[in-house]
Amino acid sequence: MIPLLLVVLAAPRFVEGLGIERARVAIELIIDDRTLSSPMVRDAANATRYMLSDDGDGLIEGAEIMAAQSNGRKGELRDARLQTIRGLEYAPANPRGWTLLCEIDLASAPNDAAKCMDTAFFIAPFDWYVARRRAVLAADLWPRLDSDVQLAAARRVRLMWNSDNWPDHRVKDALYDVYQAPYGRDLLTAGFAGDKEEMRELDRWLIRQNMYGPNE
């Protein structure tokens, strides 16, 4: 009887795990900022219904799918934001949750997004999975960020430039996305302040990216 009871109690977590695994492929593509097919997004969104209401990480992953599926629609982004906040209540140190919250706020309340970055940039500061997203956010919000966040962002882009953690160099290559953001040049200049030679090397790299296409 006891083993059967354990199976019954574990069943919701097992089903939830299946849903998360189905959603995770799409979520990883979102993190890499790749274009998703509509069927893939729909499948991932359907899978997130298995995520339990007290699983903070799962709620945040579901919110990432919701935000990707919204296409900027305010009502759907509002729902994704509410789910993100619920997820952070259970997983307050989840860097993707804080990053997503800032991204959603950027569209409707930039000042709130800047305040959000006060936390987002200091939660798991060396989490490479959100490095590109956080750096692009910093470049979008640069004039609104307080000096501590600006300094942290500047240090981070320098680390990204020198990083070779990924065989495909995705962390370093993400600096091209930073450069294209509204205040990307300001952030990169701050990151390479005091090292003119390295700044010239970055400029040469950006010229190559412009000439031959990003990440070539």
C-alpha positions as CSV (number, residue, x, y, z in Angstrom):
1,M,0.0,0.0,0.0
2,I,2.8,2.4,0.9
3,P,4.6,2.1,-2.5
4,L,1.3,2.7,-4.3
5,L,0.7,5.8,-2.1
6,L,4.2,7.1,-3.0
7,V,3.4,6.6,-6.7
8,V,0.1,8.6,-6.4
9,L,1.9,11.4,-4.5
10,A,4.7,11.5,-7.0
11,A,2.5,11.4,-10.1
12,P,1.9,15.2,-10.4
13,R,5.6,15.8,-10.2
14,F,6.3,13.2,-12.9
15,V,3.7,14.6,-15.2
16,E,5.0,18.1,-14.5
17,G,8.5,16.9,-15.4
18,L,7.3,15.6,-18.8
19,G,5.7,19.0,-19.5
20,I,8.8,20.9,-18.5
21,E,11.0,18.7,-20.7
22,R,8.7,19.3,-23.7
23,A,8.8,23.1,-23.1
24,R,12.5,23.3,-22.4
25,V,13.7,22.9,-26.0
26,A,11.6,26.0,-27.0
27,I,12.7,27.9,-23.9
28,E,16.4,27.3,-24.7
29,L,15.9,28.6,-28.2
30,I,14.2,31.7,-26.7
31,I,17.2,32.3,-24.5
32,D,19.4,32.1,-27.6
33,D,17.0,34.6,-29.3
34,R,16.2,32.3,-32.1
35,T,13.0,32.5,-34.2
36,L,10.6,29.7,-33.2
37,S,8.0,28.1,-35.4
38,S,4.4,28.7,-34.4
39,P,3.8,24.9,-33.8
40,M,6.8,24.7,-31.5
41,V,5.6,27.7,-29.4
42,R,2.1,26.3,-29.2
43,D,3.5,22.9,-28.2
44,A,5.6,24.4,-25.5
45,A,2.7,26.5,-24.3
46,N,0.5,23.4,-24.0
47,A,3.2,21.6,-22.1
48,T,3.5,24.3,-19.5
49,R,0.0,23.5,-18.2
50,Y,1.6,20.5,-16.4
51,M,3.7,22.8,-14.3
52,L,2.6,22.9,-10.7
53,S,1.5,26.2,-9.1
54,D,4.2,25.9,-6.4
55,D,7.2,25.3,-8.7
56,G,8.8,28.6,-9.1
57,D,11.3,27.6,-11.8
58,G,8.5,25.9,-13.7
59,L,6.3,28.9,-13.5
60,I,9.0,31.1,-14.7
61,E,9.8,28.8,-17.7
62,G,6.0,28.9,-18.5
63,A,6.0,32.7,-18.3
64,E,8.9,32.8,-20.8
65,I,6.8,30.9,-23.2
66,M,3.8,33.1,-22.6
67,A,5.9,36.2,-23.2
68,A,7.3,34.7,-26.4
69,Q,3.8,33.8,-27.6
70,S,2.4,37.3,-26.8
71,N,3.9,39.1,-29.8
72,G,3.8,42.2,-27.7
73,R,0.1,42.0,-26.8
74,K,-0.4,43.9,-23.6
75,G,-2.9,41.6,-22.0
76,E,-0.8,38.5,-22.6
77,L,2.3,40.3,-21.4
78,R,0.5,41.3,-18.2
79,D,-0.4,37.6,-17.6
80,A,3.2,36.6,-18.2
81,R,4.3,39.2,-15.8
82,L,1.9,38.0,-13.1
83,Q,3.1,34.5,-13.5
84,T,6.7,35.6,-13.4
85,I,6.1,37.3,-10.1
86,R,4.4,34.2,-8.7
87,G,7.4,32.1,-9.9
88,L,9.8,34.5,-8.1
89,E,7.8,34.2,-4.9
90,Y,8.8,30.5,-4.9
91,A,12.2,30.9,-6.6
92,P,13.4,34.4,-5.6
93,A,17.0,33.7,-6.8
94,N,16.1,32.6,-10.3
95,P,18.0,35.0,-12.7
96,R,15.8,34.2,-15.7
97,G,12.8,35.2,-13.7
98,W,14.2,38.6,-12.8
99,T,15.5,39.1,-16.4
100,L,12.1,38.3,-17.8
101,L,10.4,40.7,-15.4
102,C,12.7,43.5,-16.6
103,E,12.2,42.6,-20.2
104,I,8.4,42.8,-19.8
105,D,8.6,46.1,-17.9
106,L,10.8,47.6,-20.6
107,A,7.9,47.6,-23.1
108,S,5.4,49.4,-20.9
109,A,7.3,51.0,-18.0
110,P,11.0,51.7,-18.7
111,N,11.5,53.3,-15.3
112,D,10.2,50.2,-13.6
113,A,12.5,48.1,-15.8
114,A,15.5,50.2,-14.7
115,K,14.5,49.6,-11.0
116,C,14.1,45.9,-11.8
117,M,17.7,45.8,-13.1
118,D,18.9,46.9,-9.6
119,T,18.0,43.3,-8.6
120,A,18.3,41.4,-11.9
121,F,22.0,42.3,-12.4
122,F,23.1,41.0,-9.0
123,I,21.2,37.7,-9.0
124,A,23.6,35.0,-10.1
125,P,25.8,37.6,-11.8
126,F,27.8,35.1,-13.8
127,D,24.9,33.1,-15.1
128,W,25.9,32.9,-18.8
129,Y,22.4,31.7,-19.9
130,V,21.0,35.2,-19.4
131,A,24.2,37.1,-20.2
132,R,23.0,38.3,-23.6
133,R,19.5,39.2,-22.3
134,R,20.8,41.2,-19.4
135,A,23.5,43.0,-21.4
136,V,20.9,44.0,-24.1
137,L,18.6,45.2,-21.4
138,A,21.4,47.3,-19.9
139,A,22.1,48.8,-23.3
140,D,18.3,49.6,-23.8
141,L,18.0,51.2,-20.4
142,W,21.5,52.7,-20.0
143,P,20.6,56.4,-19.2
144,R,18.0,55.2,-16.6
145,L,20.3,52.8,-14.7
146,D,21.9,53.9,-11.5
147,S,25.7,54.1,-11.4
148,D,26.1,50.7,-9.6
149,V,24.2,48.9,-12.2
150,Q,26.0,50.7,-15.0
151,L,29.4,49.6,-13.5
152,A,28.2,46.0,-13.1
153,A,26.9,46.0,-16.7
154,A,30.2,47.5,-18.0
155,R,32.2,44.8,-16.1
156,R,30.0,42.1,-17.5
157,V,30.4,43.1,-21.2
158,R,34.2,43.0,-20.7
159,L,33.9,39.5,-19.3
160,M,31.6,38.5,-22.2
161,W,34.3,39.7,-24.6
162,N,36.9,37.6,-23.0
163,S,34.7,34.6,-22.4
164,D,35.2,31.3,-24.3
165,N,32.8,29.2,-22.2
166,W,30.8,28.1,-25.3
167,P,32.2,26.3,-28.3
168,D,30.1,28.5,-30.6
169,H,31.3,31.7,-28.8
170,R,27.7,32.7,-28.3
171,V,28.5,34.8,-25.2
172,K,31.1,36.9,-27.0
173,D,29.0,37.1,-30.1
174,A,26.1,38.5,-28.1
175,L,28.0,41.8,-27.9
176,Y,26.9,42.4,-31.5
177,D,23.3,42.5,-30.2
178,V,24.4,44.8,-27.4
179,Y,26.0,47.1,-30.0
180,Q,22.8,47.3,-32.0
181,A,20.7,48.4,-28.9
182,P,19.9,52.1,-28.5
183,Y,22.7,52.8,-26.0
184,G,24.8,49.8,-26.9
185,R,27.8,51.9,-27.9
186,D,27.7,53.8,-24.5
187,L,27.7,50.5,-22.6
188,L,30.6,49.0,-24.7
189,T,32.6,52.2,-24.3
190,A,32.1,52.0,-20.5
191,G,33.1,48.3,-20.5
192,F,36.4,49.0,-22.4
193,A,37.2,52.3,-20.7
194,G,40.9,52.7,-20.1
195,D,42.0,50.1,-22.6
196,K,42.2,51.8,-26.0
197,E,43.9,48.9,-27.7
198,E,41.2,46.4,-26.7
199,M,38.5,49.0,-27.7
200,R,40.1,49.2,-31.2
201,E,40.0,45.4,-31.4
202,L,36.3,45.4,-30.5
203,D,35.7,48.0,-33.2
204,R,37.5,45.9,-35.8
205,W,35.4,42.9,-34.7
206,L,32.2,44.9,-35.0
207,I,33.2,46.1,-38.5
208,R,33.7,42.4,-39.5
209,Q,30.3,41.6,-38.1
210,N,28.7,44.4,-40.1
211,M,30.5,43.4,-43.3
212,Y,30.0,39.6,-43.1
213,G,26.9,39.2,-41.0
214,P,26.5,38.7,-37.2
215,N,28.5,35.9,-35.6
216,E,30.6,35.2,-38.7
